């Protein structure tokens, strides 16, 4: 019997990568352009699996209706799972994810944001296209000798740390579960959050979004930072209190910010809204700063990552169908 998969938030690049990977699995995939939510959950009727991305709404009402429709598995094609009500899913359906699709892609994009903000290449690009070759306002700083504070030291962060160390930066790190062997090998130092805030010229976020880390960067923590600090977030949007970030940018406490994620990104990111008036005043304010670079959750977006996402997601589904151990199951 063919396994039926309802694939939500489908983009052309998703269909291309999944169709290619699915040649060896043979699942019956039905693609839908919309994000999964309570309004379109009836589309899951008769489906065995629902495949979703970061902006899906898989809360208790959606999960209950999916279960009634015969869905047995939620296959997240991303690492994060904070958009799934795991308590509601317990004993009703399984949840699997893609824990690491390309840590190099995210680490490299993080570095790109740092370099762009420091050397102001985004401003220089716009200037020279208009015939303005003046250097005024484009001065950066040598990253060599500066200190980067890395919050969370998983796979992505460790790759980034190696890159930054090769560029001559000192690294302060914070993690609930510090890897002291890694710290010794790479010559970095684990410190408290307060020490990291006070000692870092650049702070980059790589921790998961939990109740403990929500709004980790807030008015209080920003006040503890160096004046002119650069903040980079390629993790989850709600790690930063955006209003506090804007206040810090306005009073010059924060020198620059690079954001690949935003706490209310679901209405904008991954979509073309260029022909509509932006009704998110907070996002509009962020975009008005010339020392802020916002990218649309694209840090993962490389050819290799898409191939890995498709292969791991379909392998997760195959393991479920064949009753094998779900190595990428999310249980809590």
C-alpha positions as CSV (number, residue, x, y, z in Angstrom):
1,X,0.0,0.0,0.0
2,X,1.3,3.4,-1.0
3,X,2.2,5.8,1.9
4,X,0.5,9.1,1.5
5,X,2.3,12.2,2.6
6,X,0.7,15.7,2.8
7,X,3.5,18.2,2.3
8,X,2.7,21.7,3.5
9,X,4.5,25.0,2.7
10,X,5.8,23.6,-0.5
11,X,8.2,25.7,-2.6
12,X,9.6,24.8,-6.0
13,X,13.0,24.0,-4.5
14,X,11.3,21.7,-2.0
15,X,9.4,19.8,-4.7
16,X,12.6,19.4,-6.7
17,X,14.7,18.1,-3.9
18,X,12.0,15.8,-2.5
19,X,10.9,14.4,-5.9
20,X,14.5,13.5,-6.6
21,X,15.1,11.8,-3.2
22,X,11.7,10.1,-3.3
23,X,12.6,8.1,-6.4
24,X,14.1,5.4,-4.2
25,X,11.2,5.5,-1.7
26,X,8.1,5.8,-3.8
27,X,5.9,7.6,-1.4
28,X,2.8,9.4,-2.7
29,X,3.5,13.0,-1.9
30,X,0.8,15.7,-2.3
31,X,2.2,19.2,-2.2
32,X,0.3,22.1,-0.7
33,X,1.6,25.7,-0.8
34,X,0.0,26.8,2.5
35,X,1.4,26.5,6.0
36,X,-0.4,23.9,8.0
37,X,-3.0,25.5,10.3
38,X,-6.5,24.9,11.7
39,X,-8.1,26.2,8.5
40,X,-6.4,23.8,6.1
41,X,-6.0,20.7,8.3
42,X,-8.9,19.0,6.5
43,X,-6.4,18.5,3.6
44,X,-4.8,15.9,5.8
45,X,-7.8,13.6,5.6
46,X,-6.7,10.1,4.4
47,X,-3.0,10.9,4.7
48,X,-0.6,8.8,6.7
49,X,2.1,11.4,7.2
50,X,2.1,15.2,7.4
51,X,5.4,16.9,6.5
52,X,5.8,20.5,7.7
53,X,8.4,23.3,8.1
54,X,9.2,25.9,10.7
55,X,6.0,28.1,10.2
56,X,3.5,25.3,10.6
57,X,0.9,25.5,13.4
58,X,0.7,22.0,15.0
59,X,-1.1,22.9,18.2
60,X,-3.6,20.7,20.1
61,X,-6.6,21.4,17.9
62,X,-4.7,20.7,14.7
63,X,-3.1,17.5,16.1
64,X,-6.5,16.3,17.3
65,X,-8.0,16.8,13.8
66,X,-5.1,15.2,12.1
67,X,-5.4,12.2,14.3
68,X,-9.1,11.9,13.4
69,X,-8.1,12.2,9.8
70,X,-5.9,9.2,10.1
71,X,-2.5,10.9,10.3
72,X,0.1,8.8,12.2
73,X,3.3,10.8,11.8
74,X,4.4,14.4,11.8
75,X,7.6,14.7,9.8
76,X,9.4,18.0,10.5
77,X,11.8,18.9,7.7
78,X,13.7,21.1,10.1
79,X,15.6,20.9,13.3
80,X,13.3,23.0,15.5
81,X,10.1,21.6,16.9
82,X,8.8,24.5,19.1
83,X,5.8,24.8,16.8
84,X,4.5,21.3,17.6
85,X,2.5,20.7,20.8
86,X,4.4,17.6,21.9
87,X,2.1,17.1,24.9
88,X,-0.9,17.0,22.6
89,X,0.9,14.6,20.2
90,X,1.8,12.2,23.0
91,X,0.2,8.7,22.4
92,X,-1.6,10.1,19.3
93,X,1.1,10.3,16.7
94,X,4.8,10.3,16.4
95,X,7.0,13.3,15.7
96,X,10.3,13.2,13.8
97,X,12.7,15.9,12.7
98,X,15.9,16.6,10.8
99,X,18.4,17.4,13.5
100,X,21.4,18.5,11.3
101,X,21.0,19.1,7.6
102,X,24.1,21.3,7.1
103,X,25.7,22.8,10.1
104,X,28.3,24.3,7.7
105,X,25.6,26.2,5.8
106,X,24.4,27.9,9.0
107,X,27.8,28.6,10.4
108,X,29.0,30.1,7.1
109,X,25.9,32.3,6.8
110,X,26.5,33.5,10.4
111,X,30.0,34.6,9.4
112,X,28.6,36.3,6.3
113,X,26.3,38.4,8.5
114,X,29.2,39.3,10.7
115,X,31.4,40.4,7.8
116,X,28.6,42.2,6.1
117,X,27.8,44.3,9.1
118,X,31.4,45.0,10.0
119,X,32.7,46.0,6.5
120,X,29.3,47.4,5.5
121,X,29.3,45.6,2.2
122,X,25.5,46.0,1.9
123,X,25.8,49.8,2.0
124,X,28.8,49.8,-0.4
125,X,26.9,47.6,-2.9
126,X,24.0,50.1,-3.1
127,X,26.4,53.1,-3.2
128,X,28.6,51.9,-6.1
129,X,25.5,50.9,-8.2
130,X,24.5,54.6,-8.0
131,X,28.0,55.8,-8.9
132,X,29.0,56.7,-5.3
133,X,32.5,55.4,-4.6
134,X,33.1,57.4,-1.4
135,X,34.4,55.6,1.6
136,X,32.9,57.8,4.3
137,X,30.7,55.8,6.7
138,X,32.0,52.4,5.6
139,X,34.8,52.0,8.1
140,X,34.9,48.6,9.9
141,X,37.3,47.0,12.3
142,X,39.8,44.2,12.3
143,X,38.1,41.1,13.6
144,X,41.5,39.6,14.4
145,X,42.0,40.1,18.1
146,X,38.3,40.8,18.9
147,X,36.2,38.6,21.2
148,X,33.2,36.6,20.0
149,X,30.6,35.3,22.5
150,X,28.9,32.2,21.4
151,X,25.8,31.1,23.2
152,X,25.1,27.4,22.7
153,X,27.9,25.2,21.4
154,X,26.3,22.5,19.3
155,X,27.4,21.4,15.9
156,X,26.8,24.7,14.1
157,X,28.5,26.7,16.9
158,X,31.5,24.5,16.9
159,X,32.1,24.9,13.2
160,X,31.7,28.7,13.6
161,X,34.1,28.7,16.5
162,X,36.7,26.9,14.5
163,X,36.3,29.5,11.7
164,X,36.5,32.4,14.1
165,X,39.6,31.0,15.9
166,X,41.3,30.6,12.5
167,X,40.6,34.4,11.9
168,X,42.4,35.3,15.2
169,X,39.3,35.9,17.4
170,X,39.1,35.0,21.0
171,X,36.0,33.1,21.9
172,X,33.9,33.1,25.1
173,X,31.3,30.4,25.2
174,X,28.2,29.5,27.2
175,X,26.3,26.3,27.2
176,X,24.2,24.5,29.8
177,X,26.3,21.4,28.9
178,X,29.8,22.6,28.2
179,X,32.1,20.5,26.1
180,X,35.4,21.0,28.0
181,X,37.4,18.8,25.7
182,X,36.4,20.9,22.7
183,X,37.2,24.0,24.7
184,X,40.7,22.8,25.4
185,X,41.3,21.7,21.8
186,X,40.1,25.0,20.3
187,X,41.5,27.3,23.0
188,X,38.2,28.8,24.0
189,X,36.8,29.6,27.5
190,X,33.4,28.6,28.9
191,X,32.0,31.5,31.1
192,X,28.8,32.6,32.6
193,X,26.3,34.6,30.5
194,X,27.1,37.8,32.4
195,X,30.8,37.3,31.7
196,X,30.1,36.6,28.0
197,X,27.9,39.7,27.7
198,X,30.5,42.0,29.3
199,X,33.5,40.6,27.4
200,X,32.2,40.1,23.8
201,X,32.5,42.4,20.8
202,X,30.3,40.1,18.8
203,X,27.6,37.8,20.3
204,X,26.1,35.0,18.2
205,X,23.1,32.9,19.3
206,X,23.1,29.1,18.6
207,X,20.9,27.7,21.4
208,X,17.5,26.0,21.1
209,X,14.3,27.9,21.9
210,X,13.0,26.8,25.2
211,X,11.1,28.4,28.1
212,X,14.5,29.1,29.6
213,X,16.0,30.7,26.5
214,X,12.9,32.7,25.3
215,X,13.9,36.4,25.2
216,X,17.4,35.5,26.4
217,X,18.5,38.8,24.8
218,X,16.4,41.4,26.5
219,X,16.7,44.9,28.1
220,X,18.5,43.5,31.1
221,X,21.0,41.4,29.2
222,X,21.6,44.2,26.6
223,X,22.5,46.6,29.4
224,X,25.3,44.2,30.5
225,X,26.9,44.2,27.1
226,X,29.7,46.3,25.7
227,X,28.7,49.5,24.0
228,X,28.6,49.0,20.2
229,X,28.3,45.2,20.5
230,X,27.3,43.3,17.3
231,X,24.4,40.7,17.8
232,X,23.9,37.9,15.4
233,X,20.9,35.5,15.5
234,X,20.7,32.5,13.1
235,X,18.9,30.4,15.8
236,X,15.3,31.1,16.7
237,X,13.5,34.5,16.5
238,X,12.2,34.5,20.1
239,X,15.7,34.3,21.5
240,X,15.6,38.1,21.2
241,X,13.1,40.5,22.5
242,X,12.8,42.6,19.4
243,X,11.6,45.7,21.1
244,X,14.6,45.6,23.5
245,X,16.8,45.1,20.5
246,X,15.4,48.2,18.7
247,X,15.8,50.3,21.9
248,X,19.4,49.1,22.1
249,X,20.0,50.1,18.5
250,X,18.4,53.5,19.0
251,X,20.5,54.4,22.0
252,X,23.7,53.0,20.3
253,X,24.3,50.3,23.0
254,X,24.0,47.9,20.1
255,X,26.3,48.8,17.2
256,X,24.8,46.4,14.7
257,X,22.5,43.3,14.4
258,X,22.3,40.5,11.9
259,X,19.1,38.5,12.0
260,X,18.2,35.5,9.9
261,X,15.2,34.9,12.1
262,X,12.5,37.1,13.6
263,X,10.0,36.3,16.4
264,X,7.0,37.0,14.2
265,X,8.4,35.8,10.9
266,X,5.7,33.4,9.9
267,X,3.7,36.0,7.9
268,X,6.7,37.2,5.9
269,X,9.6,34.8,5.7
270,X,9.8,32.5,2.7
271,X,7.2,34.5,0.9
272,X,7.3,37.4,-1.6
273,X,5.5,40.3,0.0
274,X,7.1,43.0,-2.1
275,X,3.8,44.1,-3.7
276,X,2.1,44.6,-0.3
277,X,2.3,47.2,2.4
278,X,4.2,45.9,5.4
279,X,1.8,45.9,8.4
280,X,4.3,44.6,10.9
281,X,5.5,47.9,12.4
282,X,8.3,46.2,14.4
283,X,9.8,44.4,11.4
284,X,9.5,47.6,9.4
285,X,11.3,49.5,12.1
286,X,14.1,46.9,12.1
287,X,14.5,47.2,8.4
288,X,14.8,51.0,8.6
289,X,18.2,50.7,10.4
290,X,21.2,50.8,8.1
291,X,23.2,48.9,10.7
292,X,20.8,46.0,10.7
293,X,20.8,43.2,8.1
294,X,17.8,40.9,8.0
295,X,17.8,37.7,5.9
296,X,14.7,35.5,5.5
297,X,15.7,32.4,7.4
298,X,18.0,31.4,4.6
299,X,21.0,30.3,6.7
300,X,20.2,26.7,5.9
301,X,19.6,27.3,2.2
302,X,22.3,25.5,0.3
303,X,22.1,22.7,-2.3
304,X,23.7,20.2,0.1
305,X,21.3,21.1,2.9
306,X,18.2,20.6,0.8
307,X,19.5,17.2,-0.3
308,X,20.1,16.3,3.3
309,X,16.7,17.5,4.4
310,X,14.9,15.5,1.8
311,X,16.9,12.3,2.4
312,X,16.6,12.4,6.2
313,X,12.9,13.3,6.2
314,X,12.0,10.5,3.8
315,X,14.3,8.0,5.7
316,X,12.5,9.0,8.9
317,X,9.1,8.2,7.2
318,X,10.5,4.9,5.9
319,X,11.7,3.9,9.4
320,X,8.3,4.7,10.8
321,X,6.4,2.7,8.1
322,X,8.7,-0.3,8.6
323,X,8.5,-0.2,12.3
324,X,12.2,0.5,12.9
325,X,13.7,2.7,15.7
326,X,13.0,6.4,15.0
327,X,16.5,7.8,15.7
328,X,15.2,11.3,15.0
329,X,12.1,11.1,17.1
330,X,11.1,14.1,19.2
331,X,9.7,12.9,22.5
332,X,9.8,16.0,24.8
